[in-house]
Amino acid sequence: MGGIAVVGAGGFVGARLVQLAARSGRDDVVPVVRGFHSVARSASLGVRHRVADVARRETLARAFEGCDAVVNLTTGDPSEILKTTVRLYDAAVAAGARVFVHLSSATVYGRVERADLPDDAPPITGHWMAYAREKGRAEDLLRQRMRDARTAIVVLRPGLVWGPGSPWVIGPATELMNGNAYLVGDGGGVCDLMYVDDLVRAIHTVIESPVAGFFHLADDETPTWRAYYTALADGLGADIGAVHVIAGDRYRAGVAERIATLRSGPAYRWLKERLSLETRTALKARIRRPGAATASGPSVTRTMWDLQRTRHRRPTKKFHDTFGVGAGTAFSAGVDASLAWLRFIGVDERESLETAGVSDEVERAWTAR
């Protein structure tokens, strides 16, 4: 087999894939990034990165040279997801790749409303979230292209990818420490997690023996949101009893969420492109009135409110039956690794630990099986 081009190697999942490959002595992983500013997570590994602009076909051709597998881990502006997916897939076919692995997301379904949801179920076309909506459009495009036998297309739909370095760890942890964490209702919703190292292993598994199609991915254990927050709180010395309780009957958008929605719209982008920096700065200054009161309590987002109301786990039997592997990492081991990393970066300020000792702890927990 040839090389594995990992597009989006500067992101959370991509950097972890590169890191694990380097530590295991693999030399077939080819990290592809938009610019060398994206190499920070993996700079210490001494791995050569290739730079490519997805809008320029010739740079993708050079990046994919010698590779027979292409993995799309790109993130970014939702409006670019479909175009990026098309360009990467076409470039992979042009390069003669035998497999194209596309990382989608469980968010394309919204909340899972049935326990027997098929892996190849179509995404929600009118999803309220732009990211989920555009991920769904990219899936539809790849579904149409699956008839092309030259390059096998494997679409993976993981849950919330967590572990050391994940926003799904640092976000809840900092909110717990700041007193802004919240649970929707009784916190009994399904916390649909996918540990990052298990996701990396799943990617390598489908590359070695590709089977075209759509596959759900999730941890073998399914904690509730309350259990997840409690595990983090216990490890950080936070009081789980102080976590705010948010009603689950109806979402009430806050000011911050409304502003974020406006900023993501085409009208805002159109206006931003036409106003000078000085004018934008002056407008922001006028909006921020001196002495304006700040809202107390947690900043509830529709994304988190929606996620915490999920009552069904997505079935992962198809992936297990097809490839003969499960996730593998126990929930407790993932929590231990995440807490070790949180202590290392200073989220838990109760202890003053020497850097070398913490690094050893992180390494042991992070690589635990």
LINTA-V318308 format. One record per pair of residues at least 4 apart in sequence whose C-alpha atoms are under 7 Angstrom apart, sorted by sequence separation. I is the first residue (numbers start at 1). J is the second residue. D is the distance in Angstrom with one decimal. If there is no record, write none. Layout:
{{I & J & D} {I & J & D}}
//
This chain:
{{10 & 14 & 5.9} {11 & 15 & 5.7} {12 & 16 & 6.4} {13 & 17 & 6.2} {14 & 18 & 6.3} {15 & 19 & 6.0} {16 & 20 & 6.1} {17 & 21 & 6.2} {18 & 22 & 6.1} {19 & 23 & 6.2} {20 & 24 & 6.2} {21 & 25 & 6.3} {22 & 26 & 5.8} {34 & 38 & 6.9} {39 & 43 & 5.5} {56 & 60 & 6.8} {57 & 61 & 6.3} {58 & 62 & 6.4} {59 & 63 & 6.2} {60 & 64 & 6.1} {61 & 65 & 6.2} {77 & 81 & 7.0} {80 & 84 & 5.9} {81 & 85 & 6.1} {82 & 86 & 6.3} {83 & 87 & 6.3} {84 & 88 & 6.1} {85 & 89 & 6.1} {86 & 90 & 6.1} {87 & 91 & 6.0} {88 & 92 & 6.1} {89 & 93 & 6.3} {90 & 94 & 6.2} {91 & 95 & 6.1} {92 & 96 & 6.4} {93 & 97 & 5.7} {117 & 121 & 6.9} {129 & 133 & 6.1} {130 & 134 & 6.1} {131 & 135 & 6.1} {132 & 136 & 6.1} {133 & 137 & 6.4} {134 & 138 & 6.3} {135 & 139 & 6.3} {136 & 140 & 6.3} {137 & 141 & 6.3} {138 & 142 & 6.3} {139 & 143 & 6.0} {140 & 144 & 6.4} {141 & 145 & 6.5} {142 & 146 & 6.1} {162 & 166 & 5.2} {166 & 170 & 6.4} {167 & 171 & 5.5} {168 & 172 & 6.6} {169 & 173 & 6.1} {170 & 174 & 6.0} {171 & 175 & 6.3} {172 & 176 & 6.1} {173 & 177 & 6.3} {174 & 178 & 6.0} {175 & 179 & 5.9} {176 & 180 & 6.2} {183 & 187 & 5.2} {195 & 199 & 6.4} {196 & 200 & 6.3} {197 & 201 & 6.3} {198 & 202 & 6.1} {199 & 203 & 6.3} {200 & 204 & 6.5} {201 & 205 & 6.1} {202 & 206 & 6.4} {203 & 207 & 6.3} {204 & 208 & 6.2} {205 & 209 & 6.5} {206 & 210 & 4.7} {223 & 227 & 5.8} {224 & 228 & 6.3} {225 & 229 & 6.1} {226 & 230 & 5.9} {227 & 231 & 6.1} {228 & 232 & 6.5} {229 & 233 & 6.0} {230 & 234 & 5.9} {231 & 235 & 6.4} {232 & 236 & 6.2} {233 & 237 & 5.8} {234 & 238 & 6.3} {253 & 257 & 6.0} {254 & 258 & 6.4} {255 & 259 & 6.2} {256 & 260 & 6.2} {257 & 261 & 6.2} {258 & 262 & 6.3} {259 & 263 & 6.2} {260 & 264 & 6.3} {261 & 265 & 6.6} {265 & 269 & 6.7} {266 & 270 & 6.0} {267 & 271 & 6.2} {268 & 272 & 6.0} {269 & 273 & 6.2} {270 & 274 & 6.7} {271 & 275 & 6.3} {275 & 279 & 6.2} {276 & 280 & 6.3} {277 & 281 & 6.1} {278 & 282 & 6.2} {279 & 283 & 6.2} {280 & 284 & 6.3} {281 & 285 & 6.3} {282 & 286 & 6.4} {283 & 287 & 6.3} {284 & 288 & 6.3} {301 & 305 & 6.1} {302 & 306 & 5.9} {303 & 307 & 6.2} {304 & 308 & 6.1} {305 & 309 & 6.6} {316 & 320 & 6.6} {317 & 321 & 5.9} {318 & 322 & 5.9} {319 & 323 & 5.9} {320 & 324 & 5.0} {329 & 333 & 6.5} {330 & 334 & 6.4} {331 & 335 & 6.2} {332 & 336 & 6.2} {333 & 337 & 6.2} {334 & 338 & 6.1} {335 & 339 & 6.0} {336 & 340 & 6.1} {337 & 341 & 6.4} {338 & 342 & 6.2} {339 & 343 & 6.2} {340 & 344 & 6.2} {341 & 345 & 6.4} {342 & 346 & 6.2} {343 & 347 & 5.7} {353 & 357 & 6.9} {354 & 358 & 6.3} {355 & 359 & 6.1} {356 & 360 & 6.3} {357 & 361 & 6.3} {358 & 362 & 6.1} {359 & 363 & 6.1} {360 & 364 & 6.2} {361 & 365 & 6.2} {362 & 366 & 5.7} {363 & 367 & 6.1} {364 & 368 & 6.1} {9 & 14 & 3.9} {10 & 15 & 5.4} {21 & 26 & 5.1} {33 & 38 & 6.3} {92 & 97 & 5.4} {127 & 132 & 6.5} {175 & 180 & 4.7} {176 & 181 & 5.0} {194 & 199 & 6.8} {206 & 211 & 7.0} {223 & 228 & 6.3} {233 & 238 & 4.6} {253 & 258 & 6.6} {263 & 268 & 5.4} {275 & 280 & 6.5} {300 & 305 & 7.0} {320 & 325 & 5.1} {329 & 334 & 6.7} {342 & 347 & 5.4} {343 & 348 & 5.2} {353 & 358 & 6.5} {8 & 14 & 5.9} {9 & 15 & 5.2} {53 & 59 & 6.1} {54 & 60 & 6.5} {127 & 133 & 5.3} {146 & 152 & 7.0} {162 & 168 & 5.6} {163 & 169 & 6.6} {175 & 181 & 4.6} {233 & 239 & 6.4} {262 & 268 & 6.4} {320 & 326 & 5.5} {342 & 348 & 6.6} {52 & 59 & 4.9} {53 & 60 & 6.9} {126 & 133 & 6.6} {146 & 153 & 6.0} {162 & 169 & 6.3} {233 & 240 & 6.0} {6 & 14 & 6.9} {21 & 29 & 6.9} {52 & 60 & 5.5} {92 & 100 & 6.9} {125 & 133 & 6.2} {172 & 181 & 6.5} {230 & 240 & 5.9} {18 & 29 & 6.9} {52 & 63 & 6.3} {89 & 100 & 6.9} {125 & 136 & 6.8} {51 & 63 & 6.9} {124 & 136 & 7.0} {18 & 31 & 6.9} {50 & 63 & 5.8} {123 & 136 & 5.3} {109 & 123 & 5.3} {344 & 358 & 5.7} {108 & 123 & 5.0} {109 & 124 & 5.6} {35 & 51 & 5.7} {108 & 124 & 6.1} {32 & 49 & 5.8} {33 & 50 & 6.4} {34 & 51 & 5.5} {31 & 49 & 5.0} {32 & 50 & 4.8} {33 & 51 & 5.1} {34 & 52 & 5.4} {30 & 49 & 6.7} {31 & 50 & 6.2} {32 & 51 & 5.7} {33 & 52 & 6.2} {34 & 53 & 5.8} {32 & 52 & 6.6} {340 & 361 & 6.3} {341 & 362 & 5.7} {9 & 31 & 5.2} {70 & 92 & 6.3} {340 & 362 & 5.2} {9 & 32 & 5.7} {10 & 33 & 6.2} {19 & 42 & 6.7} {22 & 45 & 6.9} {194 & 217 & 6.9} {4 & 28 & 5.9} {5 & 29 & 6.3} {6 & 30 & 6.0} {7 & 31 & 6.5} {8 & 32 & 6.3} {9 & 33 & 5.9} {108 & 132 & 4.8} {194 & 218 & 4.7} {195 & 219 & 6.5} {3 & 28 & 4.5} {4 & 29 & 4.8} {5 & 30 & 4.7} {6 & 31 & 4.9} {7 & 32 & 4.7} {8 & 33 & 5.6} {107 & 132 & 5.5} {108 & 133 & 6.5} {193 & 218 & 5.9} {194 & 219 & 4.9} {337 & 362 & 6.4} {340 & 365 & 7.0} {2 & 28 & 7.0} {3 & 29 & 5.9} {4 & 30 & 5.6} {5 & 31 & 6.0} {6 & 32 & 5.6} {7 & 33 & 6.2} {15 & 41 & 6.1} {192 & 218 & 6.7} {193 & 219 & 5.8} {3 & 30 & 6.5} {5 & 32 & 6.5} {15 & 42 & 6.0} {70 & 97 & 6.9} {108 & 135 & 6.5} {10 & 38 & 4.8} {68 & 96 & 6.5} {69 & 97 & 5.2} {108 & 136 & 5.5} {337 & 365 & 4.4} {10 & 39 & 5.5} {68 & 97 & 3.9} {69 & 98 & 6.1} {70 & 99 & 6.6} {71 & 100 & 6.0} {72 & 101 & 6.1} {73 & 102 & 6.9} {336 & 365 & 6.2} {337 & 366 & 4.9} {54 & 84 & 6.4} {61 & 91 & 6.5} {65 & 95 & 6.8} {67 & 97 & 6.6} {68 & 98 & 5.4} {69 & 99 & 5.0} {70 & 100 & 5.0} {71 & 101 & 4.6} {72 & 102 & 4.9} {73 & 103 & 5.7} {192 & 222 & 6.5} {10 & 41 & 6.5} {32 & 63 & 6.7} {60 & 91 & 6.4} {64 & 95 & 6.4} {68 & 99 & 6.9} {69 & 100 & 6.0} {70 & 101 & 6.2} {71 & 102 & 6.0} {72 & 103 & 6.1} {104 & 135 & 6.3} {162 & 193 & 6.6} {191 & 222 & 6.4} {160 & 192 & 6.0} {161 & 193 & 6.0} {162 & 194 & 6.1} {163 & 195 & 5.8} {190 & 222 & 6.7} {191 & 223 & 5.7} {54 & 87 & 6.6} {159 & 192 & 5.2} {160 & 193 & 4.6} {161 & 194 & 4.7} {162 & 195 & 5.1} {163 & 196 & 5.9} {190 & 223 & 6.4} {191 & 224 & 5.1} {54 & 88 & 7.0} {61 & 95 & 6.6} {159 & 193 & 5.1} {160 & 194 & 5.6} {161 & 195 & 5.7} {162 & 196 & 5.8} {190 & 224 & 4.8} {191 & 225 & 5.1} {159 & 194 & 5.3} {161 & 196 & 5.7} {189 & 224 & 5.4} {190 & 225 & 6.3} {333 & 368 & 6.9} {158 & 194 & 6.1} {188 & 224 & 5.2} {189 & 225 & 5.9} {187 & 224 & 6.7} {188 & 225 & 6.2} {187 & 225 & 5.3} {188 & 226 & 6.3} {187 & 226 & 4.7} {329 & 369 & 5.7} {257 & 301 & 6.4} {100 & 151 & 6.6} {104 & 155 & 6.5} {106 & 157 & 5.2} {251 & 302 & 6.8} {78 & 130 & 6.1} {82 & 134 & 6.4} {98 & 150 & 6.7} {99 & 151 & 5.1} {100 & 152 & 6.1} {101 & 153 & 6.0} {102 & 154 & 6.2} {103 & 155 & 6.0} {104 & 156 & 5.7} {105 & 157 & 4.5} {106 & 158 & 5.8} {78 & 131 & 5.0} {81 & 134 & 6.2} {85 & 138 & 6.4} {98 & 151 & 4.7} {99 & 152 & 4.5} {100 & 153 & 4.9} {101 & 154 & 4.8} {102 & 155 & 4.9} {103 & 156 & 5.1} {104 & 157 & 5.0} {105 & 158 & 5.5} {106 & 159 & 5.4} {81 & 135 & 6.6} {97 & 151 & 6.2} {98 & 152 & 6.1} {99 & 153 & 5.9} {100 & 154 & 6.3} {101 & 155 & 6.0} {102 & 156 & 6.3} {103 & 157 & 6.4} {105 & 159 & 6.5} {82 & 137 & 6.5} {78 & 134 & 6.0} {82 & 138 & 4.9} {81 & 138 & 6.9} {154 & 211 & 6.7} {176 & 233 & 6.7} {93 & 151 & 6.2} {152 & 210 & 6.8} {154 & 212 & 4.9} {155 & 213 & 6.2} {156 & 214 & 6.0} {157 & 215 & 6.0} {158 & 216 & 6.0} {159 & 217 & 6.6} {5 & 64 & 6.1} {14 & 73 & 6.5} {152 & 211 & 7.0} {153 & 212 & 5.0} {154 & 213 & 5.2} {155 & 214 & 4.8} {156 & 215 & 5.1} {157 & 216 & 4.8} {158 & 217 & 4.4} {159 & 218 & 5.7} {173 & 232 & 6.6} {152 & 212 & 5.3} {153 & 213 & 6.5} {154 & 214 & 6.2} {155 & 215 & 6.3} {156 & 216 & 6.2} {157 & 217 & 5.8} {158 & 218 & 5.8} {183 & 243 & 6.9} {185 & 245 & 6.2} {156 & 217 & 6.8} {177 & 238 & 6.2} {182 & 243 & 5.2} {183 & 244 & 6.3} {184 & 245 & 5.9} {185 & 246 & 5.8} {5 & 67 & 6.1} {176 & 238 & 6.3} {181 & 243 & 5.4} {182 & 244 & 4.4} {183 & 245 & 5.2} {184 & 246 & 4.7} {185 & 247 & 5.3} {3 & 66 & 6.0} {4 & 67 & 5.4} {181 & 244 & 6.2} {182 & 245 & 5.6} {183 & 246 & 6.0} {184 & 247 & 5.9} {185 & 248 & 5.2} {2 & 66 & 6.1} {3 & 67 & 4.0} {4 & 68 & 6.5} {5 & 69 & 6.2} {6 & 70 & 6.1} {7 & 71 & 6.0} {8 & 72 & 6.8} {179 & 243 & 6.9} {182 & 246 & 6.6} {184 & 248 & 5.5} {2 & 67 & 5.0} {3 & 68 & 5.9} {4 & 69 & 4.8} {5 & 70 & 4.7} {6 & 71 & 4.9} {7 & 72 & 5.2} {8 & 73 & 4.9} {2 & 68 & 5.1} {3 & 69 & 6.6} {4 & 70 & 5.8} {5 & 71 & 6.1} {6 & 72 & 6.5} {7 & 73 & 5.7} {8 & 74 & 4.5} {1 & 68 & 6.9} {7 & 74 & 6.2} {225 & 308 & 6.6} {120 & 214 & 5.3} {119 & 214 & 5.7} {119 & 215 & 5.3} {119 & 216 & 5.8} {216 & 314 & 6.9} {218 & 316 & 6.7} {216 & 315 & 6.9} {217 & 316 & 5.8} {216 & 316 & 5.3} {215 & 318 & 6.8} {216 & 319 & 6.8} {215 & 319 & 5.8} {235 & 339 & 6.5} {220 & 326 & 7.0} {220 & 327 & 5.8} {99 & 207 & 6.7} {219 & 327 & 5.4} {218 & 327 & 7.0} {221 & 331 & 6.4} {99 & 210 & 6.7} {236 & 348 & 5.6} {182 & 298 & 6.8} {180 & 297 & 6.2} {181 & 298 & 6.4} {191 & 308 & 7.0} {180 & 298 & 4.5} {190 & 308 & 6.8} {189 & 308 & 5.1} {189 & 309 & 5.1} {190 & 310 & 5.5} {184 & 305 & 6.4} {189 & 310 & 5.2} {190 & 311 & 5.5} {192 & 313 & 6.8} {189 & 311 & 5.2} {190 & 312 & 6.4} {190 & 313 & 6.5} {184 & 308 & 6.1} {184 & 309 & 7.0} {198 & 327 & 5.4} {198 & 328 & 6.8} {198 & 329 & 6.9} {69 & 207 & 6.9} {195 & 334 & 7.0} {12 & 165 & 6.9} {12 & 166 & 6.7} {169 & 338 & 6.9} {163 & 334 & 6.2} {164 & 337 & 6.4} {174 & 347 & 6.8} {163 & 337 & 6.9} {164 & 338 & 4.6} {163 & 338 & 5.3} {164 & 341 & 5.6} {13 & 196 & 6.6} {17 & 200 & 5.7} {111 & 306 & 6.8} {111 & 307 & 6.6} {115 & 312 & 5.3} {117 & 314 & 6.4} {112 & 310 & 6.0} {114 & 312 & 6.2} {115 & 313 & 6.2} {117 & 315 & 6.8} {111 & 310 & 5.1} {112 & 311 & 7.0} {113 & 312 & 6.4} {115 & 314 & 6.4} {116 & 315 & 6.4} {112 & 312 & 5.7} {115 & 315 & 6.9} {112 & 314 & 7.0}}
//
